[in-house]
């Protein structure tokens, strides 16, 4: 059987072997220390070998292990270059590749979900998957639309058929439970990275992501919000069932390819479009695309950003919370006392514990560099600098961060924003981000 492995002992053995292999290598390279995030923690050689083994195993698995690897991969830009380079390719593979289902299993799922005459709904169906994701794989097909076109010919449309792996739900839960025990390994790769909140959030969203009819509903809402948009393209949903989703096929260059080999102009434009989507969706669709890894985006031939995979979305009927924009504006204008008061009101700070308002402002303002000027270029170096500033235990920023809380209502917004910034840094994209915020972020007043 080559579906998602259902035997817990098999899957658990692969994941459980990771920390054992790591422990066996901790005696290596102790004379060398790597600068940046891990300067006081672990050698470059151990980081590199740990990462190689970790992502190799994650790449062999579907379910929660791959989904977690995809979520983690967008933070690759924050790692020191000499550590990130050896396994950047493995991270990219996680974003768009997984072992395929056998053809018989594909046909069985289609028959169960679309009926025994499922083939009659397609003019053509390619049994070889065109792409794979954490809980399903995508096949290219030609859809037999009812009726005829203006010239009397039958309506045929190229479509993407997403098919959920059998046993995906059980595998997701088992993998995430096991991965929650591996926090020490991820700290070895990136000290200061706490994977527990990320895993907890992924667990909460499993039920939603397993329901392709719910995903179809979200995608239709996005498509309606961005119909005829000059910048963003959302494929039309043609049909859905709990484990099969059929949408319009889109051609374009994957963002992972733009990151690897795109021109500066392509990278800048992809970054601008990503920011437009991330910031405008809550206001326009009442939703936030919550899976910002490069495998979910295409730069289309006409210049638009094609967006796929709406399994992970945040429902934000009121749009982005107004305090986010208001407090960012206050911080940029240097109003430390108002920032402290606002953070206390929202639960980011204790209502009683004293805090140095100017020190807090100095902590926040470097994070807002992308919108402090009219244009900004995100870079890996900038992100590494910020990660070092915030994660080093000897940094004043690290000490101050211990007084801050992340209210549960802001957790998903925070994670998606960090993920989007990670992609922008991978792109090294320059764009007028402040103007985009001024247009779409409630409460964000123009600076200056």
Secondary structure per residue as TSV (DSSP state, phi and psi in degrees):
chain	resnum	aa	ss	phi	psi
A	1	X	-	360.0	127.1
A	2	X	-	-117.4	16.3
A	3	X	S	-69.9	-173.1
A	4	X	S	-54.8	127.7
A	5	X	-	-58.7	128.8
A	6	X	-	-98.5	-17.7
A	7	X	-	-75.7	113.8
A	8	X	H	-56.3	-35.8
A	9	X	H	-65.0	-36.3
A	10	X	H	-67.9	-48.5
A	11	X	H	-68.1	-42.8
A	12	X	H	-65.2	-35.0
A	13	X	H	-62.7	-42.0
A	14	X	H	-62.2	-46.2
A	15	X	H	-72.0	-39.2
A	16	X	H	-67.8	-24.8
A	17	X	H	-69.9	-18.8
A	18	X	H	-60.4	-54.3
A	19	X	H	-65.7	-26.2
A	20	X	H	-66.6	-44.4
A	21	X	H	-63.8	-36.6
A	22	X	H	-64.4	-45.3
A	23	X	H	-60.8	-35.7
A	24	X	T	-68.7	-14.1
A	25	X	T	-106.4	0.0
A	26	X	T	-68.6	-13.4
A	27	X	T	-82.7	-7.7
A	28	X	T	-85.0	144.4
A	29	X	T	64.9	23.5
A	30	X	T	-70.8	-14.9
A	31	X	T	-79.8	-16.3
A	32	X	-	-103.6	134.6
A	33	X	-	-120.5	138.4
A	34	X	-	-97.8	141.7
A	35	X	S	-74.3	170.4
A	36	X	G	88.6	-140.0
A	37	X	G	-57.8	-38.0
A	38	X	G	-102.7	20.7
A	39	X	T	-57.5	-31.9
A	40	X	T	-108.9	5.2
A	41	X	T	-112.6	-48.9
A	42	X	-	-159.2	153.7
A	43	X	-	-75.6	158.8
A	44	X	H	-61.1	-38.1
A	45	X	H	-65.0	-41.6
A	46	X	H	-67.3	-42.4
A	47	X	H	-56.7	-46.8
A	48	X	H	-63.7	-48.4
A	49	X	H	-68.5	-37.5
A	50	X	H	-61.7	-46.6
A	51	X	H	-62.1	-43.4
A	52	X	H	-59.7	-44.6
A	53	X	H	-69.9	-42.2
A	54	X	H	-59.1	-52.2
A	55	X	H	-75.8	-22.9
A	56	X	H	-64.2	-45.8
A	57	X	H	-69.2	-43.7
A	58	X	H	-59.3	-37.5
A	59	X	H	-68.5	-22.0
A	60	X	H	-82.3	-13.6
A	61	X	-	-107.7	151.7
A	62	X	-	-96.8	-157.4
A	63	X	H	63.8	-147.1
A	64	X	H	-64.7	-31.9
A	65	X	H	-62.9	-45.7
A	66	X	H	-70.1	-40.4
A	67	X	H	-60.4	-41.2
A	68	X	H	-65.9	-41.3
A	69	X	H	-61.2	-39.2
A	70	X	H	-63.6	-45.3
A	71	X	H	-62.8	-39.9
A	72	X	H	-71.7	-30.2
A	73	X	H	-64.7	-26.0
A	74	X	T	-70.2	-14.0
A	75	X	T	-91.9	4.3
A	76	X	G	-55.4	-32.2
A	77	X	G	-64.7	-17.9
A	78	X	G	-83.5	-9.5
A	79	X	S	-81.0	151.2
A	80	X	-	-55.9	140.0
A	81	X	H	-57.2	-41.0
A	82	X	H	-68.7	-18.7
A	83	X	H	-92.7	-38.5
A	84	X	H	-70.7	-38.1
A	85	X	H	-55.8	-46.0
A	86	X	H	-62.0	-28.7
A	87	X	H	-119.4	15.8
A	88	X	H	-59.6	-37.9
A	89	X	H	-63.9	-39.2
A	90	X	H	-64.7	-37.7
A	91	X	H	-63.9	-43.1
A	92	X	H	-61.9	-39.3
A	93	X	H	-61.7	-38.0
A	94	X	H	-58.7	-32.6
A	95	X	H	-72.3	-24.1
A	96	X	H	-137.7	8.3
A	97	X	-	-136.2	147.1
A	98	X	-	-163.8	156.5
A	99	X	-	-59.7	135.5
A	100	X	-	-78.5	157.7
A	101	X	-	-73.2	148.6
A	102	X	-	-66.7	152.8
A	103	X	H	-57.6	-40.0
A	104	X	H	-61.0	-37.7
A	105	X	H	-69.0	-38.2
A	106	X	H	-60.0	-48.8
A	107	X	H	-64.1	-36.3
A	108	X	H	-64.2	-44.6
A	109	X	H	-63.5	-42.3
A	110	X	H	-62.7	-41.1
A	111	X	H	-66.1	-40.5
A	112	X	H	-66.2	-37.7
A	113	X	H	-92.3	-33.5
A	114	X	H	-109.6	-8.4
A	115	X	-	103.6	159.5
A	116	X	T	-62.5	-21.3
A	117	X	T	-96.6	29.4
A	118	X	G	-57.3	-31.1
A	119	X	G	-64.3	-27.4
A	120	X	G	-67.0	-16.7
A	121	X	G	-85.0	-8.1
A	122	X	E	-121.9	143.6
A	123	X	E	-78.3	-40.0
A	124	X	E	-141.2	151.3
A	125	X	E	-144.2	121.6
A	126	X	-	-88.7	115.9
A	127	X	S	-69.9	-18.7
A	128	X	S	-85.1	122.4
A	129	X	-	-64.4	140.9
A	130	X	S	-86.3	-23.4
A	131	X	E	-161.7	161.5
A	132	X	E	-136.8	152.6
A	133	X	-	-134.1	-168.1
A	134	X	S	-72.3	-33.6
A	135	X	S	-122.8	4.5
A	136	X	E	-165.0	173.3
A	137	X	E	-131.9	158.9
A	138	X	E	-114.6	132.9
A	139	X	E	-116.3	145.0
A	140	X	E	-89.5	141.3
A	141	X	E	-152.8	171.4
A	142	X	E	-115.6	119.2
A	143	X	E	-86.8	137.6
A	144	X	E	-93.7	92.8
A	145	X	E	-70.3	143.8
A	146	X	E	-68.8	150.6
A	147	X	E	85.9	-170.6
A	148	X	E	-132.7	155.7
A	149	X	-	-79.7	-179.6
A	150	X	T	-63.4	-22.9
A	151	X	T	-95.8	10.1
A	152	X	S	86.0	-2.2
A	153	X	-	-84.2	151.8
A	154	X	E	-60.7	148.3
A	155	X	E	-81.3	113.9
A	156	X	E	-120.6	138.3
A	157	X	E	-134.3	137.5
A	158	X	E	-70.9	130.9
A	159	X	E	-134.2	159.7
A	160	X	E	-105.1	126.5
A	161	X	E	-111.1	107.5
A	162	X	E	-93.0	125.3
A	163	X	E	-120.3	126.8
A	164	X	E	-79.5	137.5
A	165	X	-	-63.3	135.4
A	166	X	T	-58.7	136.2
A	167	X	T	77.8	13.9
A	168	X	H	-61.6	-40.3
A	169	X	H	-62.4	-47.4
A	170	X	H	-63.3	-39.8
A	171	X	H	-66.0	-41.0
A	172	X	H	-58.6	-49.0
A	173	X	H	-64.0	-43.7
A	174	X	H	-64.9	-43.0
A	175	X	H	-65.3	-45.7
A	176	X	H	-67.0	-33.9
A	177	X	H	-63.6	-43.3
A	178	X	H	-69.3	-42.0
A	179	X	H	-63.6	-28.5
A	180	X	T	-63.2	-16.0
A	181	X	T	-89.3	-1.4
A	182	X	-	-106.9	23.2
A	183	X	H	-56.0	-34.8
A	184	X	H	-62.7	-35.5
A	185	X	H	-66.5	-41.5
A	186	X	H	-69.2	-32.4
A	187	X	H	-67.4	-29.2
A	188	X	H	-65.1	-37.6
A	189	X	H	-76.8	-43.5
A	190	X	S	-139.8	90.5
A	191	X	T	-55.6	141.8
A	192	X	T	92.8	-11.8
A	193	X	-	-85.8	116.8
A	194	X	-	-101.1	109.2
A	195	X	-	-84.0	-11.6
A	196	X	H	-61.6	-45.6
A	197	X	H	-62.3	-36.8
A	198	X	H	-64.0	-44.7
A	199	X	H	-65.4	-39.9
A	200	X	H	-62.4	-41.1
A	201	X	H	-68.2	-40.0
A	202	X	H	-60.9	-40.1
A	203	X	H	-60.8	-41.9
A	204	X	H	-63.9	-27.0
A	205	X	H	-97.5	0.5
A	206	X	H	-57.9	-48.1
A	207	X	H	-59.1	-43.3
A	208	X	H	-64.8	-44.6
A	209	X	H	-69.0	-25.2
A	210	X	H	-77.3	-13.6
A	211	X	-	-99.3	98.6
A	212	X	H	-69.6	-22.1
A	213	X	H	-70.4	-35.9
A	214	X	H	-67.0	-39.9
A	215	X	H	-61.6	-41.4
A	216	X	H	-60.4	-40.4
A	217	X	H	-61.5	-44.3
A	218	X	H	-64.5	-42.1
A	219	X	H	-65.7	-38.5
A	220	X	H	-63.5	-38.0
A	221	X	H	-65.2	-42.9
A	222	X	H	-62.9	-44.9
A	223	X	H	-61.1	-39.8
A	224	X	H	-66.4	-40.0
A	225	X	H	-68.0	-30.5
A	226	X	T	-112.3	20.6
A	227	X	T	-59.0	130.6
A	228	X	T	62.1	21.8
A	229	X	-	-73.8	138.7
A	230	X	S	-74.7	-14.2
A	231	X	S	-113.8	-33.9
A	232	X	E	-119.3	135.3
A	233	X	E	-123.4	127.0
A	234	X	E	-115.2	121.6
A	235	X	-	-63.0	146.4
A	236	X	-	-73.9	142.0
A	237	X	E	-88.2	126.6
A	238	X	E	-100.7	-31.9
A	239	X	E	-165.8	158.3
A	240	X	E	-155.9	155.7
A	241	X	E	-144.2	175.3
A	242	X	T	-55.7	-28.9
A	243	X	T	-127.3	8.3
A	244	X	E	-136.4	134.1
A	245	X	E	-131.2	126.6
A	246	X	E	-116.4	119.0
A	247	X	E	-132.1	163.7
A	248	X	E	-57.2	137.0
A	249	X	-	-79.8	140.1
A	250	X	-	-123.7	139.7
A	251	X	-	-99.4	140.1
A	252	X	-	174.6	173.3
A	253	X	E	-90.2	120.2
A	254	X	E	-58.8	146.2
A	255	X	H	-60.8	-30.4
A	256	X	H	-62.0	-34.1
A	257	X	H	-73.8	-36.6
A	258	X	H	-62.8	-41.5
A	259	X	H	-62.1	-41.5
A	260	X	H	-75.9	-41.8
A	261	X	H	-142.1	13.7
A	262	X	-	-73.9	158.2
A	263	X	-	-72.6	165.0
A	264	X	H	-59.8	-39.8
A	265	X	H	-63.4	-43.1
A	266	X	H	-63.9	-43.6
A	267	X	H	-65.3	-41.8
A	268	X	H	-62.8	-44.7
A	269	X	H	-68.3	-39.3
A	270	X	H	-61.1	-40.7
A	271	X	H	-64.1	-43.0
A	272	X	H	-61.0	-44.2
A	273	X	H	-66.4	-39.5
A	274	X	H	-59.4	-44.8
A	275	X	H	-64.3	-40.9
A	276	X	H	-58.8	-46.3
A	277	X	H	-63.4	-50.4
A	278	X	H	-59.4	-41.5
A	279	X	H	-87.5	-27.2
A	280	X	H	-89.4	-25.9
A	281	X	H	-59.1	-43.3
A	282	X	H	-58.9	-38.3
A	283	X	H	-75.6	-40.3
A	284	X	H	-83.3	-39.5
A	285	X	H	-111.5	-10.9
A	286	X	S	69.9	18.5
A	287	X	E	-138.3	157.4
A	288	X	E	-126.1	123.7
A	289	X	E	-66.8	116.2
A	290	X	-	-106.3	20.4
A	291	X	-	-134.0	70.3
A	292	X	-	-85.4	50.5
A	293	X	-	-97.4	154.0
A	294	X	G	-59.1	-24.0
A	295	X	G	-65.0	-13.7
A	296	X	G	-95.4	8.7
A	297	X	E	-135.8	145.7
A	298	X	E	-132.8	139.9
A	299	X	E	-91.6	113.2
A	300	X	-	-79.7	158.4
A	301	X	T	-56.9	-29.5
A	302	X	T	-87.0	5.5
A	303	X	S	95.8	-8.8
A	304	X	-	-79.3	161.0
A	305	X	E	-93.1	115.1
A	306	X	E	-86.4	133.3
A	307	X	E	-119.0	130.5
A	308	X	-	-128.9	166.7
A	309	X	-	66.9	96.1
A	310	X	-	-113.5	28.5
A	311	X	S	-68.3	-33.2
A	312	X	S	-110.3	105.5
A	313	X	E	-135.3	153.0
A	314	X	E	-104.3	131.4
A	315	X	E	-86.2	117.6
A	316	X	-	-131.5	68.8
A	317	X	T	-60.1	-24.1
A	318	X	T	-92.6	3.1
A	319	X	-	81.3	-174.0
A	320	X	S	-65.7	134.3
A	321	X	-	-53.7	130.7
A	322	X	H	-57.4	-36.3
A	323	X	H	-58.1	-28.7
A	324	X	H	-59.9	-51.7
A	325	X	H	-67.6	-41.3
A	326	X	H	-63.4	-45.1
A	327	X	H	-70.1	-34.1
A	328	X	H	-62.7	-43.1
A	329	X	H	-63.4	-42.8
A	330	X	H	-62.1	-40.4
A	331	X	H	-66.0	-41.6
A	332	X	H	-64.8	-30.8
A	333	X	T	-86.6	-1.6
A	334	X	T	81.5	19.5
A	335	X	-	-88.3	81.8
A	336	X	H	-62.0	-44.3
A	337	X	H	-64.4	-39.5
A	338	X	H	-68.0	-35.0
A	339	X	H	-64.3	-45.9
A	340	X	H	-60.5	-45.8
A	341	X	H	-60.9	-42.8
A	342	X	H	-66.1	-40.4
A	343	X	H	-67.3	-35.2
A	344	X	H	-64.9	-43.2
A	345	X	H	-60.4	-36.0
A	346	X	H	-88.6	-4.2
A	347	X	T	89.6	9.4
A	348	X	S	-76.8	-24.2
A	349	X	B	-127.1	149.4
A	350	X	-	-61.1	143.8
A	351	X	S	-75.7	-12.1
A	352	X	S	-119.7	-28.2
A	353	X	S	-71.3	129.0
A	354	X	-	-69.0	151.6
A	355	X	-	-149.2	146.8
A	356	X	-	-78.9	108.8
A	357	X	H	-62.3	-40.8
A	358	X	H	-68.4	-37.0
A	359	X	H	-65.6	-37.9
A	360	X	H	-64.6	-41.0
A	361	X	H	-62.5	-41.5
A	362	X	H	-65.0	-28.6
A	363	X	H	-70.6	-40.5
A	364	X	H	-83.3	-40.6
A	365	X	H	-58.0	-39.7
A	366	X	G	-61.0	-29.8
A	367	X	G	-66.7	-24.1
A	368	X	G	-94.4	9.4
A	369	X	H	-53.6	-37.0
A	370	X	H	-61.1	-20.4
A	371	X	H	-119.4	9.3
A	372	X	H	-77.4	-25.1
A	373	X	S	-118.9	169.5
A	374	X	S	-64.8	-36.8
A	375	X	-	-130.7	153.4
A	376	X	E	-149.4	142.1
A	377	X	E	-107.4	114.3
A	378	X	-	-69.1	137.4
A	379	X	-	-139.0	157.7
A	380	X	H	-61.3	-38.2
A	381	X	H	-62.9	-41.3
A	382	X	H	-62.0	-45.2
A	383	X	H	-66.0	-40.4
A	384	X	H	-63.0	-39.8
A	385	X	H	-61.7	-43.8
A	386	X	H	-66.7	-41.1
A	387	X	H	-62.5	-40.4
A	388	X	H	-65.2	-44.8
A	389	X	H	-59.8	-40.1
A	390	X	H	-86.9	-24.4
A	391	X	H	-101.8	-17.9
A	392	X	-	-72.2	122.5
A	393	X	T	-59.0	-21.8
A	394	X	T	-90.3	-2.9
A	395	X	S	-78.4	139.0
A	396	X	H	-57.6	-35.1
A	397	X	H	-63.8	-39.3
A	398	X	H	-63.0	-44.7
A	399	X	H	-62.4	-42.3
A	400	X	H	-67.7	-34.1
A	401	X	H	-61.4	-22.7
A	402	X	T	-68.4	-14.5
A	403	X	T	-91.3	-4.7
A	404	X	B	-98.4	144.8
A	405	X	-	-113.6	159.1
A	406	X	-	-115.9	101.5
A	407	X	-	-57.5	143.2
A	408	X	H	-53.2	-34.6
A	409	X	H	-67.4	-16.5
A	410	X	H	-103.5	-3.6
A	411	X	H	-60.3	-49.2
A	412	X	H	-67.0	-43.5
A	413	X	H	-58.7	-42.7
A	414	X	H	-62.5	-46.5
A	415	X	H	-64.9	-43.5
A	416	X	H	-67.1	-39.4
A	417	X	H	-63.1	-44.1
A	418	X	H	-61.7	-42.3
A	419	X	H	-63.0	-41.9
A	420	X	H	-64.8	-40.6
A	421	X	H	-63.6	-38.7
A	422	X	H	-58.8	-42.2
A	423	X	H	-67.9	-41.3
A	424	X	H	-61.2	-35.1
A	425	X	H	-73.6	-33.9
A	426	X	H	-63.7	-38.0
A	427	X	H	-73.4	-23.6
A	428	X	T	52.9	52.8
A	429	X	-	-95.1	135.2
A	430	X	E	-106.3	133.8
A	431	X	E	-163.9	166.3
A	432	X	-	-81.9	71.3
A	433	X	H	-65.1	-33.0
A	434	X	H	-62.9	-41.9
A	435	X	H	-63.9	-34.7
A	436	X	H	-65.7	-42.1
A	437	X	H	-63.2	-43.5
A	438	X	H	-59.9	-33.0
A	439	X	H	-78.2	-38.8
A	440	X	H	-115.1	-14.9
A	441	X	S	-97.7	110.4
A	442	X	T	-56.8	137.5
A	443	X	T	85.1	-9.8
A	444	X	-	-83.9	105.2
A	445	X	-	-85.8	144.1
A	446	X	-	-53.1	143.1
A	447	X	-	-94.0	142.4
A	448	X	-	93.7	360.0
